[in-house]
Amino acid sequence: MARNRPQPRGFSLIEVVVSISILGIMLILLQAVVRSGVLIRTSKNQGIALSIARNELESLRADGYAALPPSGSFPDALVSTLPEATTTLTVADFNAKTKEVTAEVAWQDAGSAASSTVSLSTLITQTGGLQ
């Protein structure tokens, strides 16, 4: 006569280890997705800031030495797309016939206490070429 064995209740150690491993892998993948989203947003903001600074310097170079404005902030339509962004233009004497112009864009990245900055510089001369 065969004895009826009671069915075991609960989970075996192997089942618990496998399910914890699967959950761990899923959490690691979720963290990677979240981090990649932050990196994509940061990269996008850097690209926008670089475009703002480059456009300002190209505009100033096109206008020429005589039309250089004083140092201060400068307007740009893209500034509103960056979180808490500010722009700064610095015009300084490089030598008697040359000015050094620096365009800086700073913004606050979401979820970060630190601000980010992009800064570009160029030289603009009275005669149209470096001497």
N, CA, C and O of each residue as an XYZ file, in Angstrom:
524
protein
N       0.805     -1.164      0.000
C       0.000      0.000      0.000
C       0.870      1.258      0.000
O       1.823      1.370      0.771
N       0.534      2.171     -0.853
C       1.336      3.390     -0.950
C       0.867      4.405      0.074
O      -0.319      4.607      0.333
N       1.874      5.014      0.625
C       1.552      6.055      1.598
C       1.380      7.372      0.879
O       2.154      7.704     -0.019
N       0.399      8.100      1.259
C       0.213      9.435      0.704
C       1.132     10.403      1.426
O       1.065     10.587      2.641
N       1.979     11.002      0.636
C       2.874     11.999      1.219
C       2.215     13.358      1.172
O       1.606     13.719      0.165
N       2.326     14.102      2.226
C       1.748     15.444      2.192
C       2.563     16.322      1.243
O       3.789     16.222      1.188
N       1.873     17.177      0.502
C       2.546     18.102     -0.414
C       3.272     19.168      0.410
O       2.716     19.708      1.367
N       4.521     19.465      0.030
C       5.247     20.493      0.791
C       4.602     21.856      0.571
O       4.109     22.167     -0.512
N       4.623     22.647      1.620
C       4.059     23.979      1.547
C       5.197     24.989      1.599
O       6.227     24.747      2.227
N       4.997     26.143      0.921
C       6.012     27.193      0.931
C       6.925     27.091     -0.275
O       6.658     26.357     -1.226
N       8.007     27.845     -0.208
C       8.946     27.909     -1.313
C      10.266     27.286     -0.915
O      10.660     27.315      0.251
N      10.937     26.729     -1.893
C      12.260     26.175     -1.617
C      13.296     27.298     -1.638
O      13.027     28.393     -2.131
N      14.437     27.026     -1.118
C      15.512     28.011     -1.065
C      15.917     28.446     -2.472
O      16.206     29.623     -2.689
N      15.943     27.542     -3.407
C      16.318     27.868     -4.787
C      15.317     28.833     -5.400
O      15.712     29.779     -6.082
N      14.035     28.612     -5.170
C      13.007     29.515     -5.704
C      13.149     30.923     -5.124
O      12.979     31.908     -5.842
N      13.454     31.022     -3.853
C      13.637     32.329     -3.214
C      14.856     33.043     -3.790
O      14.789     34.235     -4.089
N      15.951     32.338     -3.947
C      17.179     32.940     -4.486
C      16.964     33.406     -5.921
O      17.405     34.496     -6.287
N      16.299     32.605     -6.732
C      16.040     32.982     -8.126
C      15.153     34.216     -8.194
O      15.426     35.132     -8.971
N      14.097     34.252     -7.393
C      13.200     35.417     -7.447
C      13.887     36.677     -6.924
O      13.651     37.755     -7.470
N      14.715     36.591     -5.906
C      15.475     37.763     -5.431
C      16.456     38.222     -6.500
O      16.645     39.423     -6.692
N      17.076     37.285     -7.192
C      18.002     37.650     -8.277
C      17.276     38.382     -9.397
O      17.772     39.384     -9.914
N      16.113     37.887     -9.767
C      15.320     38.530    -10.829
C      14.926     39.938    -10.404
O      15.035     40.873    -11.197
N      14.468     40.106     -9.160
C      14.119     41.443     -8.666
C      15.332     42.373     -8.654
O      15.219     43.549     -9.002
N      16.475     41.855     -8.260
C      17.707     42.662     -8.256
C      18.078     43.137     -9.648
O      18.436     44.299     -9.841
N      17.994     42.243    -10.611
C      18.303     42.617    -11.997
C      17.319     43.666    -12.508
O      17.710     44.601    -13.205
N      16.053     43.511    -12.163
C      15.050     44.492    -12.593
C      15.322     45.869    -11.972
O      15.161     46.887    -12.646
N      15.725     45.913    -10.719
C      16.041     47.189    -10.071
C      17.267     47.851    -10.707
O      17.303     49.069    -10.881
N      18.256     47.047    -11.048
C      19.449     47.583    -11.712
C      19.081     48.173    -13.075
O      19.557     49.251    -13.431
N      18.251     47.486    -13.825
C      17.806     47.990    -15.132
C      16.985     49.262    -14.979
O      17.132     50.188    -15.777
N      16.131     49.325    -13.977
C      15.344     50.537    -13.728
C      16.248     51.720    -13.402
O      16.032     52.828    -13.893
N      17.245     51.484    -12.584
C      18.196     52.545    -12.246
C      18.944     53.022    -13.493
O      19.171     54.221    -13.650
N      19.321     52.119    -14.364
C      20.013     52.494    -15.602
C      19.120     53.346    -16.491
O      19.590     54.307    -17.100
N      17.852     53.010    -16.571
C      16.912     53.789    -17.386
C      16.756     55.194    -16.818
O      16.755     56.171    -17.568
N      16.624     55.301    -15.502
C      16.472     56.611    -14.867
C      17.730     57.457    -15.090
O      17.632     58.634    -15.438
N      18.897     56.868    -14.894
C      20.152     57.608    -15.105
C      20.321     58.041    -16.557
O      20.806     59.142    -16.817
N      19.936     57.208    -17.489
C      20.076     57.589    -18.897
C      19.155     58.758    -19.216
O      19.511     59.607    -20.033
N      17.982     58.824    -18.596
C      17.089     59.962    -18.790
C      17.710     61.253    -18.300
O      17.583     62.292    -18.949
N      18.382     61.198    -17.156
C      19.069     62.382    -16.615
C      20.202     62.798    -17.545
O      20.379     63.986    -17.815
N      20.967     61.830    -18.035
C      22.078     62.146    -18.939
C      21.579     62.743    -20.255
O      22.196     63.659    -20.798
N      20.475     62.228    -20.758
C      19.907     62.764    -21.997
C      19.462     64.201    -21.794
O      19.718     65.053    -22.645
N      18.796     64.484    -20.674
C      18.333     65.841    -20.386
C      19.523     66.793    -20.208
O      19.490     67.920    -20.703
N      20.567     66.349    -19.508
C      21.759     67.175    -19.310
C      22.444     67.463    -20.636
O      22.860     68.593    -20.890
N      22.561     66.450    -21.478
C      23.177     66.628    -22.791
C      22.374     67.594    -23.656
O      22.950     68.431    -24.351
N      21.056     67.485    -23.617
C      20.187     68.388    -24.377
C      20.380     69.828    -23.915
O      20.496     70.738    -24.736
N      20.414     70.035    -22.590
C      20.613     71.384    -22.059
C      21.974     71.958    -22.443
O      22.083     73.145    -22.752
N      23.008     71.124    -22.427
C      24.335     71.585    -22.837
C      24.343     71.986    -24.308
O      24.962     72.984    -24.676
N      23.667     71.224    -25.138
C      23.575     71.556    -26.561
C      22.851     72.877    -26.791
O      23.269     73.681    -27.625
N      21.773     73.101    -26.060
C      21.034     74.365    -26.181
C      21.914     75.531    -25.736
O      21.975     76.558    -26.412
N      22.600     75.374    -24.594
C      23.458     76.439    -24.079
C      24.605     76.739    -25.049
O      24.947     77.901    -25.269
N      25.187     75.709    -25.617
C      26.252     75.902    -26.595
C      25.736     76.650    -27.817
O      26.423     77.523    -28.347
N      24.549     76.319    -28.259
C      23.938     77.003    -29.398
C      23.697     78.488    -29.088
O      23.946     79.347    -29.934
N      23.218     78.786    -27.886
C      22.979     80.176    -27.485
C      24.281     80.969    -27.510
O      24.337     82.053    -28.091
N      25.326     80.434    -26.882
C      26.613     81.137    -26.822
C      27.220     81.295    -28.217
O      27.727     82.367    -28.548
N      27.174     80.250    -29.031
C      27.728     80.305    -30.382
C      26.993     81.328    -31.244
O      27.620     82.097    -31.972
N      25.660     81.337    -31.161
C      24.883     82.305    -31.937
C      25.219     83.737    -31.549
O      25.324     84.607    -32.414
N      25.386     83.986    -30.270
C      25.719     85.342    -29.813
C      27.091     85.768    -30.335
O      27.243     86.887    -30.823
N      28.084     84.896    -30.239
C      29.428     85.246    -30.726
C      29.442     85.439    -32.241
O      30.104     86.349    -32.741
N      28.725     84.601    -32.967
C      28.664     84.759    -34.427
C      27.994     86.080    -34.804
O      28.421     86.751    -35.744
N      26.964     86.442    -34.082
C      26.281     87.712    -34.339
C      27.203     88.902    -34.065
O      27.241     89.853    -34.846
N      27.938     88.847    -32.967
C      28.854     89.942    -32.636
C      29.997     90.034    -33.643
O      30.400     91.132    -34.027
N      30.515     88.897    -34.067
C      31.589     88.920    -35.080
C      31.079     89.498    -36.391
O      31.802     90.228    -37.071
N      29.843     89.179    -36.750
C      29.263     89.693    -37.996
C      29.054     91.207    -37.926
O      29.237     91.906    -38.922
N      28.674     91.710    -36.756
C      28.441     93.154    -36.596
C      29.735     93.955    -36.566
O      29.741     95.129    -36.934
N      30.824     93.343    -36.136
C      32.119     94.003    -36.161
C      32.512     94.666    -34.847
O      31.723     94.781    -33.910
N      33.749     95.088    -34.827
C      34.389     95.666    -33.642
C      33.645     96.899    -33.142
O      33.408     97.036    -31.942
N      33.282     97.786    -34.044
C      32.663     99.055    -33.658
C      31.288     98.859    -33.006
O      30.854     99.717    -32.237
N      30.608     97.773    -33.290
C      29.263     97.552    -32.771
C      29.236     96.703    -31.499
O      28.160     96.321    -31.038
N      30.412     96.401    -30.923
C      30.431     95.564    -29.722
C      29.699     96.256    -28.578
O      29.964     97.424    -28.293
N      28.782     95.552    -27.919
C      28.055     96.138    -26.795
C      28.905     96.097    -25.527
O      29.943     95.436    -25.503
N      28.484     96.784    -24.491
C      29.192     96.664    -23.215
C      28.902     95.298    -22.585
O      27.981     94.595    -23.002
N      29.678     94.942    -21.604
C      29.457     93.684    -20.892
C      28.103     93.701    -20.198
O      27.613     94.754    -19.790
N      27.514     92.531    -20.072
C      26.211     92.400    -19.418
C      25.498     91.171    -19.938
O      26.112     90.315    -20.576
N      24.213     91.076    -19.671
C      23.459     89.923    -20.172
C      23.038     90.175    -21.615
O      23.036     91.315    -22.082
N      22.686     89.115    -22.306
C      22.224     89.246    -23.689
C      20.978     88.384    -23.878
O      20.841     87.340    -23.241
N      20.074     88.818    -24.749
C      18.833     88.063    -24.956
C      19.017     86.954    -25.996
O      19.865     87.053    -26.884
N      18.228     85.922    -25.873
C      18.170     84.860    -26.867
C      16.865     84.105    -26.657
O      16.469     83.848    -25.520
N      16.203     83.754    -27.738
C      14.908     83.081    -27.646
C      15.017     81.708    -26.988
O      14.050     81.239    -26.386
N      16.176     81.055    -27.090
C      16.330     79.709    -26.536
C      16.558     79.692    -25.029
O      16.465     78.634    -24.407
N      16.854     80.840    -24.435
C      17.144     80.876    -23.001
C      15.968     80.355    -22.188
O      16.161     79.714    -21.155
N      14.766     80.623    -22.645
C      13.585     80.179    -21.899
C      13.424     78.662    -21.889
O      12.648     78.139    -21.089
N      14.133     77.945    -22.752
C      14.028     76.489    -22.777
C      14.930     75.822    -21.731
O      14.797     74.627    -21.467
N      15.837     76.587    -21.144
C      16.702     76.062    -20.097
C      16.132     76.425    -18.726
O      15.591     77.518    -18.556
N      16.244     75.529    -17.750
C      15.714     75.841    -16.423
C      16.575     76.869    -15.690
O      17.777     76.672    -15.515
N      15.953     77.958    -15.268
C      16.615     79.017    -14.487
C      17.918     79.485    -15.158
O      18.960     79.555    -14.506
N      17.858     79.799    -16.433
C      19.052     80.159    -17.191
C      19.356     81.648    -17.107
O      18.456     82.482    -17.014
N      20.651     81.959    -17.143
C      21.124     83.333    -17.237
C      22.211     83.391    -18.305
O      22.922     82.414    -18.540
N      22.328     84.544    -18.942
C      23.378     84.744    -19.945
C      24.248     85.917    -19.526
O      23.764     86.882    -18.935
N      25.527     85.828    -19.833
C      26.457     86.894    -19.509
C      27.413     87.096    -20.680
O      27.994     86.142    -21.198
N      27.564     88.343    -21.083
C      28.508     88.704    -22.137
C      29.589     89.565    -21.506
O      29.296     90.567    -20.853
N      30.835     89.171    -21.702
C      31.968     89.933    -21.173
C      32.807     90.410    -22.342
O      33.285     89.608    -23.144
N      32.985     91.738    -22.436
C      33.813     92.336    -23.476
C      34.984     93.012    -22.780
O      34.795     93.920    -21.970
N      36.202     92.563    -23.102
C      37.397     93.096    -22.451
C      38.462     93.399    -23.498
O      38.484     92.793    -24.569
N      39.343     94.340    -23.177
C      40.457     94.663    -24.071
C      41.462     93.523    -24.067
O      41.896     93.067    -23.009
N      41.829     93.067    -25.261
C      42.870     92.064    -25.411
C      44.192     92.768    -25.691
O      45.225     92.456    -25.099
N      44.126     93.733    -26.616
C      45.225     94.674    -26.860
C      44.602     95.940    -27.441
O      43.382     96.095    -27.391
N      45.414     96.857    -27.994
C      44.914     98.155    -28.441
C      43.851     98.048    -29.540
O      42.959     98.894    -29.608
N      43.927     97.034    -30.393
C      42.990     96.918    -31.514
C      42.157     95.644    -31.492
O      41.525     95.294    -32.488
N      42.156     94.954    -30.360
C      41.451     93.673    -30.271
C      40.690     93.583    -28.959
O      41.185     93.981    -27.904
N      39.478     93.051    -29.046
C      38.658     92.803    -27.858
C      38.466     91.295    -27.708
O      38.316     90.575    -28.695
N      38.471     90.836    -26.476
C      38.127     89.446    -26.187
C      36.679     89.438    -25.712
O      36.315     90.152    -24.777
N      35.860     88.622    -26.368
C      34.433     88.549    -26.052
C      34.124     87.130    -25.566
O      34.459     86.145    -26.225
N      33.477     87.049    -24.397
C      33.103     85.767    -23.824
C      31.595     85.741    -23.609
O      31.034     86.634    -22.972
N      30.951     84.723    -24.139
C      29.517     84.509    -23.932
C      29.369     83.302    -23.018
O      29.890     82.222    -23.297
N      28.648     83.507    -21.919
C      28.470     82.438    -20.934
C      26.979     82.211    -20.694
O      26.206     83.158    -20.555
N      26.597     80.946    -20.649
C      25.211     80.565    -20.362
C      25.253     79.635    -19.158
O      25.951     78.621    -19.177
N      24.509     79.976    -18.113
C      24.439     79.149    -16.903
C      22.989     78.762    -16.661
O      22.081     79.552    -16.923
N      22.768     77.558    -16.165
C      21.419     77.084    -15.870
C      21.471     76.092    -14.723
O      22.530     75.562    -14.385
N      20.319     75.851    -14.137
C      20.178     74.917    -13.021
C      19.554     73.631    -13.550
O      18.417     73.641    -14.021
N      20.281     72.539    -13.477
C      19.722     71.253    -13.908
C      18.695     70.770    -12.897
O      18.890     70.901    -11.688
N      17.616     70.219    -13.391
C      16.567     69.697    -12.514
C      17.116     68.548    -11.677
O      17.813     67.674    -12.192
N      16.804     68.555    -10.401
C      17.248     67.487     -9.520
C      18.688     67.599     -9.085
O      19.223     66.663     -8.491
N      19.333     68.722     -9.363
C      20.732     68.903     -8.987
C      20.889     70.221     -8.250
O      20.263     71.220     -8.604
N      21.718     70.218     -7.234
C      21.949     71.452     -6.474
C      22.956     72.355     -7.188
O      22.980     73.563     -6.955
N      23.774     71.782     -8.042
C      24.805     72.557     -8.736
C      24.279     73.095    -10.062
O      23.402     72.502    -10.691
N      24.831     74.225    -10.466
C      24.457     74.774    -11.768
C      25.477     74.332    -12.812
O      26.601     73.955    -12.482
N      25.069     74.385    -14.060
C      25.947     74.047    -15.181
C      26.217     75.303    -15.986
O      25.396     76.220    -16.011
N      27.370     75.347    -16.646
C      27.772     76.526    -17.397
C      28.452     76.116    -18.693
O      29.229     75.163    -18.735
N      28.138     76.865    -19.759
C      28.859     76.765    -21.025
C      29.414     78.147    -21.317
O      28.702     79.147    -21.228
N      30.693     78.194    -21.666
C      31.338     79.482    -21.925
C      32.179     79.383    -23.199
O      32.973     78.456    -23.357
N      31.995     80.357    -24.113
C      32.775     80.422    -25.342
C      33.412     81.804    -25.451
O      32.805     82.805    -25.071
N      34.632     81.852    -25.969
C      35.338     83.124    -26.139
C      35.847     83.268    -27.563
O      36.098     82.281    -28.255
N      35.994     84.521    -27.988
C      36.560     84.815    -29.294
C      37.267     86.165    -29.230
O      37.060     86.947    -28.302
N      38.091     86.421    -30.219
C      38.735     87.730    -30.362
C      38.147     88.447    -31.560
O      37.963     87.849    -32.621
N      37.850     89.728    -31.394
C      37.325     90.541    -32.492
C      38.228     91.760    -32.621
O      38.451     92.485    -31.652
N      38.755     91.984    -33.852
C      39.700     93.073    -34.081
C      39.070     94.212    -34.878
O      38.035     94.049    -35.525
N      39.721     95.363    -34.811
C      39.263     96.522    -35.570
C      39.441     96.310    -37.065
O      38.619     96.770    -37.858
N      40.496     95.625    -37.454
C      40.841     95.516    -38.862
C      40.317     94.253    -39.528
O      40.479     94.092    -40.738
N      39.697     93.357    -38.780
C      39.119     92.172    -39.385
C      40.016     90.964    -39.376
O      39.596     89.906    -39.842
N      41.216     91.059    -38.876
C      42.123     89.912    -38.784
C      42.970     90.046    -37.543
O      43.142     91.147    -37.020
N      43.495     88.946    -37.070
C      44.340     89.004    -35.889
C      45.713     89.532    -36.274
O      46.250     89.224    -37.338
N      46.254     90.329    -35.383
C      47.579     90.895    -35.664
C      48.561     90.493    -34.608
O      49.729     90.875    -34.674
